[in-house]
Amino acid sequence: MLRVAFYTVSRHVLAAVMVGLTTGLLLLFRRWVTTPTVALLYLLPVGLSTAFWGLGSGLVGGLGAFVAFNYFFLPPYFTLHVLRAEDIVVQAAHQFADLGMREETQRHSLQMREQR
């Protein structure tokens, strides 16, 4: 039982670490990337964490990406407040894309397990 709990928590932590590393890389290139590009690049750690560690880790990664995107890349920076309506649209589109990717990845993983 303890081993299962540790495995579950470690997968969620790894998903959060992937989002953190992505945030660090995106902050390095902040001058050269646009807001929609940042939103799309956050789909990578979310999709990878869903593919490798399941839907729960994808949800953790998606939530972390949502908060990091808002906090670091939307003005006013370093707050969770959004000034422009178009930024809310970008965030909503990002969340819908995350949800679609998580569902598709989960379905693909189930199909692969059934084929084995």
Protein Blocks (a to p, Z undefined) as FASTA:
>chain_A
ZZmmmmmmmmmmmmmmmmmmmmmmmmmmmmmpcfklmmmmmmmmmmmmmmmnojklmmmm
mmmmmmmmmmmmpccehiabdfblklmmmmmmmmmmmmmmmmmmmmmmmmmmmmZZ
